[in-house]
């Protein structure tokens, strides 16, 4: 039997509500030969049995998305790997063959295989009063800029390049997608694949969109400034919260204040300076937002504000004084936001 053109690797942990639909959609894909590997991290539901009944190879793995996906990649037979989340929805019956053809075409043009592809993303179950925010997130997934690519979009990568990068990082229980995406930006090329994946906005609805956005911003800032000791202690705070109700932010702000005090004043100031540099680098998102607003209101097709950022604003502000100014503004925002949630969550008791 010939090798499959594509090995699809899906990490699962109690995904019986989502996995069957995805596997059935994969079965309906046309134009390519597929291998589906479900890497189970210790489910106590029927997801592993269902995976086997729907034609997937199901393997047992230690829990942790990075560990699970690496375990699946180790037994994959195809030269191309696609990592998908179980709550993904495929939108066309030719989505995967179109992606394979796009990857192959770019490999021929570039004359190398150091390429990774991602789909654009669409959220379902969006809160009606927050659709503008989700449109912003969706638009970002079409870009090939740092911090715009995550595991929800699917990662299509050659097996050789994947292992050249060392696979997914296993040092943290999450952020494995961000770490690998950064490595690809440094050593290879990201491409946007034709077609769209749909994913659920349910987590934002349950936890609160604004709260989840703030926590995600803190996570990314701490990751990119090397403050990864935060994640082990924050994981304990997160596990103590009820996953079926709105996210409580005050425990995270208290933890961050405690950890900064433990650093000492000199190291705390140095960390805020690094955060300032990170926030300044992320300022392009404000310019991109202005482009989206202009597109919606005036039907502009170009992105003049983003171009202005890249050509003018960033070079003019890429200096220490601007990092310090941004750090100060971020510190003020942090303190005011912490106070806001402390008052709001205290009054809601």
Residue, then its C-alpha position, 0 to 999 in steps of 0.5 A: x500500500x502506498x504512503x498517504x499524502x498527508x498525516x493528520x494529527x489530532x490531540x484529544x482529551x475528553x473530546x467526545x463532543x467534537x471529535x466525531x464531527x471532525x473525523x466524519x468531515x475528514x472522511x469526506x475529503x476528496x482528492x488525496x490519501x490521508x492518515x488520521x492519528x488521534x493522540x489521546x492524553x488520558x481521556x475518560x470519555x468515549x473519544x478514543x473508541x469513537x476515533x477507532x470506529x471512524x477509521x483513525x489510528x488512536x495512540x495513548x500519550x502522556x497528557x499535554x498538547x505538545x507531547x501528544x502531537x509529538x507522539x502522533x508525529x513519531x508514527x506518521x507515515x506521510x511526508x506532510x503533517x497537519x496538526x488539527x485541534x479536535x474542535x476544528x471544522x473543515x469548510x469544503x470537501x477539497x480543503x486538504x488537497x487544496x492545502x497540499x497543492x498550495x504547499x507543494x507549489x510554494x516549495x517548488x517556487x522557493x526550492x526548499x521545504x522549510x515551509x509551514x502553512x496555516x488556514x485562516x480562521x472563523x469563529x462560530x458561536x460569537x456573542x452578537x455584541x462582540x462580533x467586531x472583536x472576532x472579525x479583528x481576530x479573524x482578519x489577523x489569521x490571514x497575516x503571516x506576521x509574528x504572533x498571528x499564527x496559533x494551533x487553532x489555524x492548523x499547522x501544515x509542515x513537512x515531517x523533515x522540517x518539523x523534526x529539524x525544529x525539534x517538534x513541539x516544545x514540551x516544557x510548558x503545558x501550553x504555548x507549544x504552538x506559539x513556540x513552534x510558530x516563532x521557530x518557523x518565522x526564524x528559520x523558514x517561511x509561513x504561508x496562508x493556505x487556501x480555505x478556512x477552518x471554523x473554531x468555537x468561540x465558546x471559551x470566550x463566551x464562558x470566561x468573558x471575552x475581555x477577561x480572556x483577551x487580557x489574560x492572553x495578552x499577559x501570557x504572551x507578554x510574559x512568554x516573550x519577555x522570558x518570565x516563564x516562571x509565571x506559568x507554573x504558578x498561574x496554572x495552579x490559580x487557573x485550575x482553582x477556578x470553575x471552568x463553567x463560569x466567568x474567569x476571575x482576574x484578581x488572583x492573576x493580578x495578585x500573583x503577578x504583584x507577588x512575583x514582581x515583589x520577589x524579584x526586587x525593585x531593580x529586576x522588576x523595573x528591568x522586566x517592565x522595560x522588557x514588557x514595554x519593548x514587547x508592547x511597542x513591537x505589538x503596536x502594529x495591531x492598532x494600525x491594522x485595526x484602523x485599516x479594518x475600520x477603513x475597509x468596512x466604512x470606505x471599502x479600502x482595499x489597501x492597508x495604508x495604516x499598517x504600511x505607515x507603521x512598518x515604514x515610519x512609526x516602528x523605525x522612529x520608535x525603536x529606541x530605549x526611551x520609547x520602550x521606557x515610555x511604553x513600559x510606564x503606560x503599560x504599568x499604569x494600565x496594569x494597576x488601573x485594570x487590577x483595581x477595576x477587577x478587584x472592585x468589580x469582583x469584590x462587589x459581585x460576591 
